[in-house]
Amino acid sequence: MKELTRAEDQVMQVLWKLEKGFVKDIIEHLPKPKPAYNTVSTIVRILENKGFVGHKAYGKTHEYFPLISREKYTRFYVNNVVKSYFDGSYRNLVSFFAKEQKLDVRELEQLVKELKAKK
């Protein structure tokens, strides 16, 4: 799997939310200023070539849908971040966020409790 560009990620976020849609539907859900139809169409075709999106044809019109779930991509992306920036250590990742967000011991204990409950 390849990492998405910012524009590709923006389009995928919309498709994951909608579950399927035409280019005009995707544009409708993108923030202003809205990109041109051809721009979004090109991004969707790139996503199709990367294996993220499939389509169903209705004559000349195509309805697009995600082939990769948001959860699967999130897992891939976070794993890459951990490898690239935290020496492959989730402990380093958690430590970083604890420091950045100035989490106190009580909040950290609550996180541990929630993680144990999910196991």
N, C-alpha and C positions, 0 to 999 in steps of 0.2 A: 504494500500500500504506500502511496506517496502522500506527502504533506500537502495540504491545500493552501493556495494563496489566499490573501485577505478577501479578494473578490469572489473566489470560488467558495470560500467558507460562508460568506454572506448569502450566496445563492443556496448552498446546501442547508443553511439554517432555516431558510424559508421552505424548502422542499420537505425537510424533516417535520416542520410544523404543519404544512398542508397535506403531507403524505403523497400528493400527486397534484400536478397542475401544468397549465400551458404557460408559455413565456409571459404572456400578458398578466397571468395570475401572480407569477413570481415578481414581476415589476411592481404590481399593485402593493405587494407586501414589503418592498424595499424602502429604506428611508429616503427622504428628499435630500439633495436633488436626485430625482429618478434617472438612472442610466438609460441610454437609448436602447430600443428594442434589439437592434443588431448586436449591441454589446452583450446583453444578457443572453441572447441566442448563441453567441460565440462561446461564452463561458459555459453554458449548458452542454454544448457539443464537446468542449474540452473535458468537462466532467464525465461525459459519456465515454470518451476515449480513455480516461483514467480508470474507468470501471466503477464510478460512484453513482452513475445515473443510467437508467434505462428509459425506453419510451414505447408508447403505443401509438401507431400511426392512424390518423383519420384523414385519408386523402393526403393533402399537402401539410396538414396540421399535425403536430406531435404533442402528446400529453406525456410529461416526464414524471418519473418517480425515483426515489432513492433505491439503490441496490445495496448500499452500505448503511447500517443503522448508525444513529447518532452515538449510541453507547459504544459500538465497536470502534468508531473513529476516535471518540474521546479517549478510550483505553490506549489506542495506538499513539495518539498525540501526547498524552501524559507520560507514557513510557519513554517516548523520545525526549521530552523535556527532562525527565529524571536522569536519563543516560547522558544527555548533553550538558546539563547545568549542575547536576547534583551527584556526579560520579556514580550514577546507577543506584544511589541510596535513597530510599523513601524516608528514612530517618532524617537525612540531611534536608529533604524537601519539607518535612513537617517542622523541623527545627527552624528552617528559614521563615516559614509562614508564621510560626509562633512568635518569632522575634519581630517580623514585619508588622504583624497585626497586634503586637503587644498583648498576647493572650496571657491571662494570669493562670495560676496553678489550678484554680477551680474550673476554669473553662477547659483546660487540658484534660483534667480528670473526667469531665463530662464527655469530651470527645472519646476518650478511652472506653468509657462506659458504653457509649453508642456503638463503637466498633466491636466490642465484645458481644453486644446484643445481636449484631448482624451476623456473627459467626454462627 
